[in-house]
Amino acid sequence: MNHRIATTAAFALLIGPLAGRLAQAAPPAPAAAPIAAAPVHDTIVVDARTEEVIKAALRYLAAKQGPNGAWASPDGEHPLAVTAYTVMAFLASGNLPNEGEYGRNVQKGAQFLLSCARDDGFFTSDLPQAGRRHSNMYDHGIATIALAELYGQAQDPKVKSRLEAAVKLIVSCQNQQGGWRYEPRPSDADISVTVLQVVALRAIKNGGLDVPQKTIDRAVAYVKTCRDANSGGFCYQPNSGPGFARTAAAIYSLQVCGLYSDPMVAKGSEFLVNQRRQEEWFTYGQFYAAPAQYMIGGSVWKDWYPAINEFLLKRVISPPGDKTIAYWDTVDGNTRGVGPIYATAVYTTMLSMPYHYIPLYQR
């Protein structure tokens, strides 16, 4: 695999409402360590065994792409979000549109995402070309993130125009508290949808496009209102219970917005270490936790990546007698149809983090 370091760079899906509870034991919690500044050079590397699994997982994902360029759950639902996450997995392993072993798959996936854009800037799969599948601001957020990553590295003018429209849509849908909810209009807010929108805005801004700083600042303020002062964790909405996945999403979004040294981030990272055995929303939470703990760096990341690596490699699935193909079912034991393509895309992205191809995962 070509370990080209990318120079420019995002997740989390509508999986919150969809994911099931963890069916198997979570990886053991490492001892809490002092929170350190992220290192300039990551000492964690992808070993030979992990690289073979990543390659086999990419083969699986490539084979599952539909004729229209999309990926979806087993019942055909969520094509916009699942495609965006799968494109991110290919980007995380060094593929770009028409560049790299799976460049053609990335190109087709990007074309599908662009085809899901409405004139008002909303990305939705509720269109004929996407099979009239329901979607909401979760899907819009991750699709925008994936396209922003593509634009940052390929500078495609077609992508630029869609991102500019997406910015206007996101800004117009922010509510008075600074957050977002399911539908593309101002209403109430929650941490999951809000994190996706603010990360999307940061990804677009990192690509050199105009994003109102006021919108980002108000989103950061909303995220902070979701913090539970007693535990240091974050809640789905203000004054509700803190959880692992919500905390991972929250501190990652704060880091992406430049608050690397904020005490809330440090305490949130400690919360993740202490709550590592929490069973809810494993796939969703671990996807955010990996880049969040990477940006914390130091001994935290040195403990975190090997633990999640070992956990995932023990659960990888291959057809009998064929180790060239690999995939995962969702560790969550999900029974509501999200399926192995989503799980494989997310876990492949996590395992690929030491390649450093996605700029939003860097300080």
N, C-alpha and C positions, 0 to 999 in steps of 0.2 A: 504494500500500500504506500502510495506517495505521501509522505508526511510534510506536505507543503504548509507552511504557516500562513494562514489567511491574514489579511490586513484590515478587514472590516467585519459586524454581526448584527435569538431569543431565544410559556407553555403552561398553559394548562387548559385542558380541554373542558368540555362540558362533562368531564368524567366525574366531577363532584357529585352531581345528581345521579350518575349512572353506575359508579363503581360499587362493588360489593365489599364485604368485609374480608379481612385477611383470613385465608383458609389454612395457611401454614405458618409456622413460627417465623417471626421476623428475625433478621440477623442480630447477633448479640451486640449489646450496647458497649462500645468502648468506654473506658474510664474517662470522665470529664477532664479536659485539659485546658490550660489557660488559652484564652483567645489571642491568637497572634495575627500580625499583619500578613496579608497575602504576599508570598515570595515573588520576586521578579521572575525567577525561573522555577517552574514546577519540577520537582524531583520524581514525581510519580510517572511511570511509563506504562504503556500497554505491552504486556508480555506476550510471548508467542502463542500461548494457549488462547488468551483473550482475543488476539488478532484473528486467529482462525475462526473463532465464534462470530466475531463481527463480520468477517467476510461471508460466512455461511448465512448469517442473518440478512445481509444485504441481497444475497442471491434469492432468498425466500421472498423478501419484499419486492424485488424486481419482478419475480414471476407472478406476483399477485396483483400487479397493476392492471387496471381495466383498459379497454380499447380507447376510452375517452380521456385517459391519463390519470384517472382517479383511483384512489384506494378507499375502501369503506369497511364497515363492520359486517359480520356474516349475513345480516339481514338486509344489507344495502343501505343502512342508515348512516348518518354522519359523514358523508363523503367529503365535505369541505374540511372539517376538522381532521379527520384521519389522513387525508391527503397532505394537509399542512404538516402534521407531525411526521409523516413518512418522508416528506421532502427534507425536513430538518435532520432526520437520521442520515440521509445521504450527504447533506452538507457537513454534518459533524464528522463524517469519515472522509472528507476531501473531494467530494464530487460537486461540480457546478453544471449549469445548463450546457450541454454538449461538450463537457470537459470532464475527463475521468472515465473510469470503467462504466459508470452508470449515469454518465452525462445526459444520455438520451432520455432516461427515465425521469431525471430531474426536469429536463426541458418540458416533457409532456405533462408532468405534474404541475409545473408553473403555468402552463397554458390552461390547464383545467381551472386552477385557482383564479386566473384572470378572467376566465369565462363566467365566473360566478359573481362578478361585480355588477351591481346595479348602477344606474346613472347617478344616484345620490351618494355613491361611495360605499354603500353597504354590501359586504360580501355575504352571499346567501346561497344555500343549495336548494332553495325553494324556487327553482327556475327549470324550464324544460330540459336544458342541457345537463342538469344535475339530477334529473329524475324526480323533481318536485318533492325533495326531502326537506322536512322541517329543519330550521337552524335558527340560531339566535346570536347574541353578542359574544358568547363563548367562541363559536365558530368564526365569527368576524375577527375576533382578536387574534386567534392563532394563525388564521390565514394572512392577516396583515403582517404579523411577525415574520412568517416564512417569506413573504414577498419582500419585506424590508431587508431581510438578510440577503436575498438574491440580488436586490437592487444595489446594496452596499458593495457587493463583489463584482457585479456584472454591468451595472449602470445602464440597464435597458430602459429607453425612454417610454416604452409602453407600460412598464411597471411603474415608472415615476408618476405618470399621470393618474394611475389608479391609486397610488399611495397618497397623492395630494388630495384626491377626493375622499379617501378613507380618513385622513386627518380631519377634514371638515366635518365628516359624519361623527367621529368620536367626540370632537369638541362640542358639537351641537347636542349631544346626548348626555353630557355630564350633568349631574344633578346639583342642587344647591350645596350639598355636603361635600361635593368633590368626587363622588363615586359614580358607578354605573351598575345597571341591572340587566336582565335578560333581553329586553326589547330595545330596539334602536330609537329610544326617546327618553327624556329625563323622567325618572320615577324615583323609586328608592334605590338602595345600593347594597352590594355585598362584596366581601374581600376577593372572592374568586374572579368575578367578572371585572372588577376594578383593576386587579393586578394585570390581567391580560391587556386591558386598554392602555394602561400606563407603560407597560413594557413595549407594546406596539409603538406608542408615541416615541419612546426613547430609541427604539430600533430605527425608526424613520429619521429621527433627528440625527442619529449617528451616521446615517447615510447621506447627510448634507442637505436634507429638505427642511423647510420651515415648519416648526411646531411651536405653538404659543407656550412659553415657559410658565405662564400663569396657570394653564391647564394642568401641567405636570405638578406644579407646586400645590395646587388644590387637591390633586389626587394623593400626593404624599401625605397631606394633612389628614385626608380621610383614612388612609391606611393606618396612620398612627392612632386614630380614634378607636380602632379595632383591637388595640393592645390591652391585654389583661395585666395590670400592674403587679398583681400578687405573684403570678407565675413567670412573667416575662414572655408568655406566649401570646398568640394573636387569635382573634375570634372571627367567626363568619360574618357577624355584624356587631356593632358596638354593644358591649354588656352581655354578650352571649358567651358560651363556654369556649376556652382556648383548645386548640388541637394541633397535632403535628403538621398536617398538610397545610392548614391555614397559616401556621407560623412560617413554614418553609416558603410559601408563596409570598407572604408579606415581607420577610427580610430580604428575599431575592429582589423584589421590586424596589425596596429602599436602596439596595446596593446598586442596582442598575441606574437609579437616579442619582448616584454619586455619594450616598450617605454611608460609605464604607466604615467609618469610625463612629457612627452614631451608637450611643449606649444601647438603644433598643435593638440594634442588629446584634451586638455582642451577647446580650441577654437572650435574644431569640435563638441564637446559635447554641447556647448552653441548653435551652429548652429542648431543642432538637436532639441533642446528645442524650439528655435525661429521659426523653419520651420516645426513644428509638423503638421500643417494643410496641408502641401504639398500633392497633390493628386497622384503624379506619383509613380508607383512601390511600392505600400503600403506593400504588403506581403514580397517582396524581402527586402525592406528597414527596416521594423520593425523587421525582423528576425535578422539582424545585429545589429540594434539599441539596442535591449534588452540586449545582453551580453555586448555591449560596455558601456551602461549606468550602468549596474550592476557593471562593473569593475571601473567605475568612483566612484560609491558608494554614501554614505552620503545621503543628502536630494534629490539629483538628482534621485537616484534609488527609494527612498521612494515615490517620486511623480510618477515616470515612471511606475512601475509595477502595482499599483492599477488602473491607468488610462487605460492602455492597457488591463488589466484584465476585467475591467468593459465593455470596448468597445467590446471585443470578446464574453463575456458571453451574451451580449444583442443580438448577432447575431448567436449564436449556433442554429443548426437545429436538431430536433429529429423527428422520425416518429410519426404520430398521436397516442397518448396514450402510447408511449414507450420511457421513459426517460433513458433507459439503453443503448441506442445507440445515439451517437451525432456526428455531422460533421459540416463543414463549406463549403460554396462556397467561392471562393476568394473574399475578400472584395473589391479588385480592380475592380470588375465588369468585369473581364476578359472574353472576348468572343472568345479567340483563343485556347480553348481546354485544358488548363492545368488542370483544374477541382478540385473537392472536395478532392481527396486523397492527392494531394500536399498541398492544403490549410490546411487540417486537420492535416497533419504531421507537418507543420510549426507552426501553432497556438498551437498545443499540446506541442511542444518543448518549445515555449515561456512561456506558462502557467506553465510548469514544472520546470522552472529555479530555483525557491527557494528550490527544492530538492537537488541541488548541485551534480548531478550524472555525469555531463560532465566536466572533468577537464579543457578543453580549455575555459570554461566560468568562470574560477577562476583566480585570480591574483596569 
